[in-house]
Amino acid sequence: MKRFTEKYKRIIVFALCFMIAFPAMGFMTGCGDRTTVLKVYNWGEYIADGVDSMDVISEFETWYEEKTGESIRVEYSMFDTNETMYTQIANKRADYDVVCPSDYTVQKMLTNDLLLPLGDDEFDEVWADAFSDEDPETYGLDEGEEITYRNIMRPSLTELVATYDEGWSTGGVVYSVPYMWGTFGLLYDLPEIESLGGSAEDMNSWEALFGSKYSGHIYMKNSVRDAYASANIYNYTDMLRELSDNWTNYGEEYHALLAQCMNYPNDETIASAEKTLKDQKKHLYAYESDEGKEDLKNGKSAAALGFVWSCDAGYVIGMEENTGLWYTVPVEGTNVWVDSMCIPKYAGNVKAAKYFIAFLNMYNVAYENMYWVGAATPVASAAEDIVEEINDPRSLYVSELEEEGMTAEEAIEEWDALVLDALSDSETASESYDALSEYVYFIDKYLEYHDDCTDESDCDCDWHAYARMYSECLYPSDGHVDRAAIMTDFAEKNIDIVRMFTRVKAG
């Protein structure tokens, strides 16, 4: 298990870098030697940038030259929607080398022949070179076992990815490698919910979002696809409950209906979603595109809950400024979203692109990216280590002291002494607090519930409940994945759904 030496508290940086001001740099084609430039087109705030973290871009430039003997300069540009990115590739033929589309957009780009293959012999050779110095055991593999892009990832994730990139299930060529993934669900301020006469149990159902109990206190995501999908999951609650034996057995029939709720729109499902969303609008505080999570964190609005992607929830919960924030996936079902790295058809530096995608999946890079972004890395061992560190920080401290020659009992005694000192008014209390904070993500919450905490991963104290919630937000549990499906491209029906949502918001 790798040590993380700091809690990666992200700072909102208003002037991220000059690439934001000059995104058109990514559109320049045929300028200079393209073998020395890698053009990456990614979402905003979606890669560790050196603020309390690894600077992934800078590290890649150094690593690439060490690996290949060739210098590289990364031009990093950002987009705000899949549609913006798609237009640049499909219509303007921008020569980006790496792009990061979401699942349904990968499917659309494949349908329209806009992606180059990744799972070919050349990519295999690049991957083998990239991982030649890596220890297979770091990735949960046996000593001497080959590290591949298939065996470092969680099987349940690759099964979902195969929904739109079938090479992941057939063993054939793939066109995408997952970069980040997660769920959608509800982010809520528990003290505010309780002040409104509600409870955490209410958040286990989409009724909290679409019902009237929290009228005037609900943020709804201004996203046509997610609005349509969540409304239909809510509309099919009774059938989904029956097929899951009252939320206890999420089998094939349940998954078939869940996928149908989110995909394959027709006139009937579009009309029913429209009615539900119009009814919901009467109870909303507001629609929001990105500001809702910040408002919930800061308590700057009347909203007490909102529809969010898990990456946004993980981002604001991880800031620790409001430890009353919780995230949950309702029992009726959720979408697993996957953002993947791909190489567009018009890429000018395919070699460097393949090395970059491999680099992102190396343990240390995946580990730091996951903490910084607040979403799940597909590299299972890195994600599992982070979950273990969040849920059982004492074990991390003990294992480090054992490596230095202490017995487990001695290390536990030292940990307990630090905790007691941090809780005291002694002159060294702040030093003990700082020492603990390197291991405990939510240190104030941990100390608050210390009397009830047994420091075991299965402890039922309030701190461990919060830690488990946060780690499941970052890295979806089996329970979350069991009640999830992938949203696919709506194809020709997309325009009908867009018009429906426009009517909802205008009404």
C-alpha positions in Angstrom: 0.0 0.0 0.0 1.4 3.4 -1.0 1.5 6.3 1.4 -0.2 9.5 0.5 1.8 12.2 2.4 -0.7 15.0 2.3 -4.4 15.5 2.3 -5.0 16.8 -1.2 -7.2 19.8 -0.4 -8.0 21.5 -3.7 -7.9 25.3 -3.9 -10.3 26.9 -6.4 -7.9 28.8 -8.6 -9.5 31.5 -10.6 -6.6 31.9 -13.0 -5.8 28.3 -13.8 -3.4 28.8 -16.7 -3.0 30.7 -19.9 -4.5 27.8 -21.8 -7.9 28.8 -20.6 -7.5 32.3 -22.1 -6.2 30.9 -25.4 -8.1 27.6 -26.1 -7.7 28.3 -29.8 -4.1 27.0 -29.6 -5.5 23.5 -29.7 -7.1 24.2 -33.1 -3.9 25.2 -34.9 -2.9 22.6 -37.4 0.2 22.1 -39.5 2.2 24.5 -37.3 5.8 23.3 -36.7 7.0 19.8 -35.9 4.1 17.8 -34.5 6.3 15.1 -33.2 7.4 17.5 -30.4 3.9 18.6 -29.5 1.1 16.7 -27.9 -2.3 18.3 -28.0 -4.7 17.2 -25.2 -8.3 18.3 -25.1 -9.9 17.6 -21.7 -12.6 18.7 -19.3 -11.8 21.6 -17.0 -10.4 20.8 -13.5 -9.9 17.2 -14.6 -6.2 16.5 -14.1 -3.9 17.0 -11.1 -2.1 20.3 -11.8 0.5 20.7 -9.1 -1.8 22.5 -6.6 -1.2 20.3 -3.6 -0.7 17.4 -6.0 1.5 16.0 -8.8 1.7 18.2 -11.9 0.7 15.4 -14.3 1.5 17.3 -17.5 5.0 18.4 -16.4 5.7 14.9 -15.1 4.6 13.4 -18.4 6.9 15.6 -20.4 9.9 14.5 -18.3 8.9 10.9 -18.3 8.3 10.8 -22.1 11.7 12.1 -22.9 13.3 9.5 -20.5 11.3 6.7 -22.1 11.7 7.7 -25.8 14.7 10.0 -25.9 12.4 12.6 -27.6 11.3 15.9 -26.1 7.6 16.7 -25.9 5.6 19.8 -25.1 2.0 19.4 -24.1 -0.6 21.9 -25.3 -3.5 21.4 -22.9 -6.9 22.8 -23.8 -10.3 22.4 -22.0 -13.9 22.1 -23.1 -17.1 22.4 -21.1 -19.4 19.9 -22.9 -19.2 16.8 -25.0 -20.9 18.6 -27.8 -18.3 21.4 -27.9 -15.5 18.8 -28.1 -17.4 16.7 -30.7 -17.9 19.8 -33.0 -14.2 20.5 -32.9 -13.4 17.0 -34.1 -16.3 16.2 -36.4 -16.8 19.6 -38.1 -13.6 21.5 -37.7 -11.2 18.4 -37.9 -9.1 19.9 -35.1 -5.9 17.9 -34.8 -6.0 17.1 -31.1 -4.1 14.0 -30.2 -6.0 13.0 -27.1 -9.6 13.8 -26.2 -11.8 12.7 -23.2 -15.4 12.1 -24.3 -18.1 10.6 -22.1 -19.5 7.2 -22.8 -22.3 8.1 -25.2 -20.0 10.5 -27.1 -17.4 7.7 -27.5 -20.3 5.7 -29.1 -21.2 8.6 -31.3 -17.6 9.1 -32.4 -17.2 5.4 -33.2 -20.4 5.4 -35.2 -19.1 8.3 -37.3 -15.6 7.0 -37.7 -13.9 9.7 -35.7 -11.6 7.6 -33.5 -8.4 5.6 -34.1 -7.9 2.2 -32.5 -6.1 1.9 -29.2 -6.1 -1.9 -28.6 -3.7 -2.7 -31.5 -0.2 -4.1 -31.7 1.4 -0.7 -31.6 -0.5 0.3 -28.5 0.4 -3.0 -26.8 4.1 -2.2 -27.5 3.8 1.3 -26.1 1.9 0.0 -23.0 4.6 -2.7 -22.4 7.3 -0.1 -22.7 5.5 2.3 -20.4 5.0 -0.4 -17.7 8.4 -2.1 -18.1 9.7 -0.9 -14.8 6.4 -1.2 -12.8 5.8 -4.0 -10.2 2.8 -6.2 -11.1 2.1 -6.6 -7.4 1.4 -2.8 -7.2 -1.5 -3.5 -9.5 -2.9 -6.5 -7.6 -1.3 -9.0 -10.0 1.0 -11.9 -9.3 4.7 -11.5 -9.4 5.9 -11.7 -13.0 2.4 -11.3 -14.5 2.1 -9.0 -17.4 0.4 -5.6 -16.7 -2.2 -4.9 -19.4 -4.8 -2.3 -19.8 -7.4 -5.0 -19.4 -6.2 -6.6 -16.1 -5.6 -3.5 -14.1 -9.2 -2.4 -14.2 -12.2 -3.5 -12.2 -14.2 -6.2 -14.2 -17.5 -4.7 -13.5 -16.3 -1.4 -15.1 -15.1 -3.0 -18.2 -18.4 -4.9 -18.6 -20.2 -1.5 -18.5 -17.7 0.1 -21.0 -18.4 -2.8 -23.4 -21.9 -1.3 -23.8 -20.4 1.3 -26.2 -16.9 -0.1 -27.0 -17.5 -3.8 -27.6 -13.8 -4.6 -27.8 -13.7 -4.6 -24.0 -15.9 -7.7 -23.9 -14.8 -9.5 -27.1 -11.1 -9.1 -26.5 -10.8 -7.3 -29.8 -9.7 -3.8 -30.6 -10.8 -1.0 -28.3 -11.1 2.7 -29.1 -11.3 4.1 -25.6 -9.5 3.6 -22.2 -11.4 4.8 -19.2 -10.0 7.8 -17.4 -12.5 8.6 -14.7 -15.9 7.1 -13.8 -18.6 7.5 -11.2 -22.4 7.7 -10.7 -25.1 10.3 -10.4 -27.0 10.8 -7.3 -28.0 13.3 -4.6 -25.7 15.7 -2.7 -27.3 17.1 0.4 -26.6 19.1 3.5 -27.8 16.8 6.3 -28.2 19.5 9.0 -30.3 21.5 6.6 -32.3 18.5 5.6 -33.0 17.8 9.3 -34.0 21.4 9.9 -36.6 21.0 7.2 -38.1 18.0 9.0 -36.4 15.4 6.8 -33.8 12.7 7.2 -30.9 11.0 5.5 -33.3 8.1 4.8 -35.3 10.3 2.5 -32.2 10.7 0.3 -32.2 7.0 -0.6 -35.0 7.6 -3.1 -35.5 9.8 -6.1 -38.7 10.9 -4.4 -36.5 13.5 -2.6 -35.7 15.1 -5.9 -39.0 14.8 -7.7 -41.5 15.0 -4.8 -42.9 18.0 -2.9 -41.4 17.4 0.6 -38.3 19.6 -0.1 -40.1 22.2 -2.3 -38.1 25.3 -2.7 -34.9 23.7 -1.6 -33.9 21.6 -4.6 -31.2 22.1 -7.2 -31.8 20.3 -10.5 -29.0 19.7 -12.9 -29.4 21.7 -16.1 -28.5 18.6 -18.2 -31.1 17.3 -20.7 -29.8 13.7 -20.8 -29.5 13.4 -17.0 -32.9 15.1 -16.5 -34.5 12.6 -18.9 -32.8 9.6 -17.4 -33.5 10.4 -13.7 -37.1 11.3 -14.5 -37.7 8.0 -16.2 -36.1 6.0 -13.4 -38.5 7.8 -11.0 -41.4 7.1 -13.3 -40.6 3.4 -13.4 -40.1 3.1 -9.6 -42.9 0.5 -9.0 -41.7 -1.8 -11.8 -38.1 -1.5 -10.8 -39.0 -2.3 -7.2 -40.9 -5.4 -8.2 -38.0 -6.6 -10.5 -35.5 -6.1 -7.7 -37.6 -7.8 -5.1 -38.0 -4.5 -3.1 -34.4 -3.4 -3.7 -32.7 -6.6 -2.6 -31.9 -8.4 -5.8 -30.8 -6.4 -8.8 -30.9 -9.1 -11.5 -31.0 -9.3 -15.3 -34.7 -8.2 -15.6 -34.1 -5.2 -13.4 -31.0 -4.1 -15.4 -32.8 -4.5 -18.7 -35.6 -2.2 -17.5 -33.1 0.3 -15.9 -31.2 0.5 -19.3 -34.5 1.0 -21.1 -35.4 3.8 -18.7 -32.3 5.7 -19.5 -32.0 4.8 -23.2 -34.1 4.0 -26.2 -36.4 7.0 -25.9 -39.8 6.9 -27.7 -42.8 9.3 -27.8 -44.3 7.7 -24.6 -41.2 7.9 -22.4 -40.4 11.4 -23.6 -43.9 12.6 -22.8 -43.9 11.0 -19.4 -40.5 12.5 -18.6 -41.8 15.9 -19.7 -44.7 15.6 -17.3 -42.5 14.6 -14.4 -40.0 17.4 -15.0 -42.8 20.0 -15.3 -44.2 18.8 -12.0 -40.7 18.9 -10.5 -40.1 22.5 -11.7 -42.7 23.8 -9.3 -40.6 22.6 -6.4 -37.2 23.6 -7.5 -35.0 26.3 -6.0 -33.2 26.5 -9.4 -31.6 24.7 -12.3 -27.9 24.8 -12.1 -25.0 23.8 -14.4 -22.0 23.8 -12.1 -22.6 26.3 -9.3 -24.9 24.2 -7.2 -22.3 22.1 -5.5 -20.4 25.2 -4.4 -23.6 26.8 -3.1 -24.4 23.6 -1.1 -20.9 23.6 0.3 -21.0 27.2 1.3 -24.7 27.3 2.4 -25.2 30.4 0.2 -28.6 29.4 -1.1 -31.9 28.1 0.2 -31.2 24.7 -1.5 -30.5 21.8 0.7 -30.1 19.0 -1.9 -29.2 18.7 -5.5 -28.8 16.3 -8.4 -25.0 15.9 -9.0 -22.4 13.7 -10.6 -20.3 11.8 -8.0 -17.2 13.6 -9.2 -18.7 17.0 -8.2 -19.8 15.6 -4.9 -16.4 14.1 -4.2 -14.8 17.4 -5.2 -16.7 19.6 -2.6 -16.9 17.0 0.1 -13.1 16.5 -0.1 -12.6 20.2 0.6 -13.7 19.5 4.2 -15.3 23.0 4.5 -18.7 21.5 5.2 -18.7 18.1 6.7 -22.4 18.1 6.8 -22.5 17.3 3.1 -23.4 13.7 2.2 -23.8 11.9 -1.2 -26.1 9.0 -1.9 -27.2 6.8 -4.8 -30.9 6.2 -4.6 -32.1 2.6 -4.4 -34.1 2.8 -7.6 -31.0 3.0 -9.8 -28.3 5.2 -11.2 -26.2 5.9 -14.3 -22.6 4.9 -14.3 -20.8 7.5 -16.4 -17.4 6.9 -17.8 -15.0 9.5 -19.3 -12.4 7.9 -21.5 -9.2 8.9 -23.3 -9.4 8.4 -27.0 -7.3 9.3 -30.1 -9.3 11.3 -32.7 -9.1 10.5 -36.4 -7.2 13.7 -37.2 -4.5 13.4 -34.5 -1.1 14.7 -35.5 1.0 12.8 -32.9 -0.4 9.3 -32.4 2.8 7.9 -30.8 2.9 10.5 -28.0 -0.9 10.1 -27.5 -0.5 6.4 -26.8 2.2 7.0 -24.3 0.2 9.7 -22.6 -2.8 7.4 -22.2 -0.6 4.7 -20.8 1.1 7.2 -18.4 -2.3 8.2 -17.0 -2.9 4.6 -15.9 0.4 4.2 -14.0 -0.3 3.7 -10.3 1.1 6.9 -8.9 -0.5 9.1 -11.6 -3.9 7.4 -11.3 -3.7 7.7 -7.5 -3.0 11.4 -7.5 -5.5 12.2 -10.2 -8.3 10.4 -8.3 -7.6 12.4 -5.1 -7.4 15.7 -7.0 -10.4 15.2 -9.3 -12.7 13.5 -6.8 -13.8 10.7 -9.1 -12.8 7.0 -9.5 -9.7 6.1 -11.4 -10.1 2.8 -13.5 -6.9 1.6 -12.0 -8.4 -0.7 -9.4 -5.4 -1.1 -7.1 -5.0 2.7 -6.7 -8.7 3.3 -6.0 -8.8 0.4 -3.5 -5.7 1.8 -1.7 -7.4 5.2 -1.4 -10.6 3.6 -0.1 -8.6 1.7 2.6 -6.6 4.8 3.6 -9.8 6.8 4.0 -11.7 4.1 6.0 -8.8 2.9 8.2 -6.2 5.6 8.5 -4.7 4.0 11.6 -3.7 0.9 9.7 -1.7 3.1 7.3 0.2 4.7 10.2 0.8 1.4 11.9 2.1 -0.3 8.7 4.6 2.5 8.2 5.9 2.3 11.8 6.1 -1.5 11.4 8.4 -1.0 8.4 10.6 1.1 10.7 10.9 -1.8 13.2 8.0 -1.1 15.6 5.6 -3.8 16.7 1.9 -3.3 15.8 1.1 -2.9 19.5 3.7 -0.2 19.9 2.5 1.6 16.8 -1.1 1.6 18.0 -0.1 2.9 21.3 1.8 5.8 19.6 -1.3 6.5 17.4 -3.6 6.6 20.5 -1.2 8.9 22.3 -1.3 11.3 19.3 -5.1 11.3 19.3 -5.3 12.0 23.0 -2.7 14.8 22.8 -4.6 16.3 19.8 -7.7 16.4 21.9 -5.9 18.0 24.8 -5.0 21.6 25.6 -1.3 20.7 25.8 1.5 22.7 24.1 2.1 19.9 21.6 -1.6 19.4 20.7 -1.3 21.2 17.4 1.8 19.1 16.4 -0.1 15.9 17.2 -3.1 17.2 15.2 -0.9 17.9 12.2 0.8 14.5 12.4 -2.6 12.8 12.4 -4.0 14.9 9.6 -1.5 13.4 7.2 -3.4 10.1 7.6 -7.0 11.1 8.5 -8.8 13.0 5.7 -11.6 14.3 7.9 -9.5 15.0 11.0 -12.0 17.3 12.8 -14.8 14.8 12.3 -12.6 12.0 13.4 -11.6 13.7 16.6 -15.2 14.7 17.3 -16.3 11.1 17.3 -13.2 9.6 18.8 -14.9 8.2 21.9 -17.2 6.1 19.7 -14.5 5.1 17.2 -12.8 1.8 17.4 -10.5 2.5 14.5 -11.7 -0.6 12.7 -12.9 -0.6 9.1 -16.2 -2.0 10.1 -16.8 0.4 13.0 -20.3 1.9 13.1 -19.3 5.3 14.6 -20.4 8.5 12.8 -16.9 9.2 11.5 -16.6 5.8 9.9 -20.1 6.2 8.4 -19.0 9.5 6.8 -15.6 8.0 5.6 -17.4 5.1 4.0 -19.8 7.5 2.3 -17.0 9.6 0.9 -15.0 6.6 -0.3 -18.1 5.2 -2.0 -18.6 8.6 -3.7 -15.0 8.5 -5.0 -15.1 4.8 -5.9 -18.6 3.3 -6.4 -19.2 0.3 -4.2 -20.5 -3.0 -5.6 -23.9 -2.0 -4.2 -23.9 1.1 -6.4 -22.7 -0.7 -9.5 -25.3 -3.4 -9.0 -28.0 -0.8 -9.5 -26.4 1.0 -12.4 -26.5 1.2 -16.2 -24.7 3.1 -18.9 -26.4 5.9 -20.8 -25.9 5.5 -24.6 -26.4 7.9 -27.5 -30.0 8.9 -28.2 -29.2 9.2 -31.9 -32.1 10.7 -33.9 -34.2 11.0 -30.8 -31.8 13.4 -29.2 -33.4 16.4 -30.8 -36.8 15.4 -29.5 -35.5 15.2 -25.9 -33.7 18.5 -26.3 -37.0 20.1 -27.4 -38.8 18.4 -24.5 -36.4 19.9 -21.9 -36.6 23.3 -23.6 -40.4 23.2 -23.2 -40.0 22.2 -19.5 -37.7 25.1 -18.7 -39.7 27.6 -20.7 -43.0 26.6 -19.2 
